[in-house]
Amino acid sequence: LSLINELKKSHPNTDTSEIPFNKPFITGDETGYINEVINSDCLSGNGKFTKLCQQFFENKYGFNKCLLTSSCTDALEMAAILLNIQSGDEVIVPSYTFVSTANAFVLRGAKIVFVDSGEHDPNMDADKIEKLITTKTKAIVVVHYAGVACEMGKIMEVAKKYGLFVVEDAAQAIDNFYIDADAKHIPLGSIGHLAAFSFHETKNIICGEGGMLVVNDKQFIKRAEIVWEKGTNRSAFYRGEVDKYGWQDIGSSFLMSEITAAFLFGQIQQMDLIQSKRIELWNEYYDLLSPLAAENWFKIPGIPSWSTNNAHIFYLVLNNVEARNKLIAGLKARNIHSVFHYLALHRSDYYLANNPAIQLPNSDRYTDCLLRLPLYGDLKKEQVKFIAESVIDLLSKE
Ligand SMILES: *Cc1c(COP(=O)(O)O)cnc(C)c1O
């Protein structure tokens, strides 16, 4: 408690305005690029800014092929089409995730097989995958929760052993890395056969609604472009590879508009700034709150040895659901908006209407006990101190 008093002394809170959970960070470069699009003849998709963004990611992370989509959900749906997921195929998915991770494959008729989160963080427990594999298993979809890398070495090994595809739901994982056994930093999104990123306004790098499919396995590149362009070979036509274009395959309108791509281009110009701001705030939270985690007030899942940190989410895991909900209410009374996260999908109405109940204790624990604190580019260090101080103050009254 001396820590609280010390904090209060050094940082008296004079600003009592609302602290939202999230606030989109605008770099200021977006409007210039959007104006350029408006003044050009190309507003639809697959134009100059789409190509610039795709090239940026391909060059920076060594991705084989990037395709901007109107959401990460779309990119996941493309992945399910590309893997030829059929009725009866089984896909292994973590339960503690956003609905799109599962829905994209359910739309193709897949049966979802949920794997539990790990003991130490919400990512799937890599040691629990193998016993879920059957002759019908087609793919493993990993989710890098909070941007933190799943144990990709183990996961790719299991996938290889059984001939399974791996899709990375890298919605939260932009600019983060898996550290392999040789200490090599491998970009997330470059490891699975396919990967999907999100640029939704709640993510680190944003454009309102937007996403990106990454095709790492070259066998899928040609078909990915066709599926992306409504099932036509329009991309090949515009490159002059064919003299007319037409219906080649199933597909949909998965492209991102050029107006949105221009916004995204404005963001990626300042990606290092955005990332360093978030990491600085994340570290501030960590420094202030980790002493209390050591006292068992809550857990702060550290970053595992095989992952770097892109500071997508700063979260606490409280000791029970009552403590978590009470803390959210207590913070709200101080104008601080903290939020819980996923309702584990194995407990969802949709899943339970079609499947028997299953027990996934770690996913349940994160559903009940996880709390996310405000984290965005314009958040001030003093506000982080005020939030941390409030957390400590509220919990010390328990
Ligand atoms: C945000 C998110 C999505 C969905 O992204 P959209 O771009 O909104 O479709 C999917 N999966 C995970 C893990 C996410 O965090």
PDBQT file of the ligand as one rigid body, heavy atoms in Angstrom, charges set to zero:
ROOT
HETATM    1  C1  LIG A 401     -10.793  -8.671 -34.668  1.00  0.00    +0.000 C 
HETATM    2  C2  LIG A 401     -10.716 -10.125 -34.827  1.00  0.00    +0.000 A 
HETATM    3  C3  LIG A 401     -11.319 -10.796 -35.903  1.00  0.00    +0.000 A 
HETATM    4  C4  LIG A 401     -12.249 -10.110 -36.858  1.00  0.00    +0.000 C 
HETATM    5  O1  LIG A 401     -11.651  -9.101 -37.579  1.00  0.00    +0.000 OA
HETATM    6  P1  LIG A 401     -12.561  -8.241 -38.586  1.00  0.00    +0.000 P 
HETATM    7  O2  LIG A 401     -11.547  -7.471 -39.384  1.00  0.00    +0.000 OA
HETATM    8  O3  LIG A 401     -13.417  -7.363 -37.737  1.00  0.00    +0.000 OA
HETATM    9  O4  LIG A 401     -13.342  -9.181 -39.413  1.00  0.00    +0.000 OA
HETATM   10  C5  LIG A 401     -11.115 -12.144 -36.036  1.00  0.00    +0.000 A 
HETATM   11  N1  LIG A 401     -10.373 -12.830 -35.166  1.00  0.00    +0.000 NA
HETATM   12  C6  LIG A 401      -9.775 -12.231 -34.117  1.00  0.00    +0.000 A 
HETATM   13  C7  LIG A 401      -8.931 -13.043 -33.192  1.00  0.00    +0.000 C 
HETATM   14  C8  LIG A 401      -9.938 -10.863 -33.902  1.00  0.00    +0.000 A 
HETATM   15  O5  LIG A 401      -9.356 -10.275 -32.853  1.00  0.00    +0.000 OA
ENDROOT
TORSDOF 0
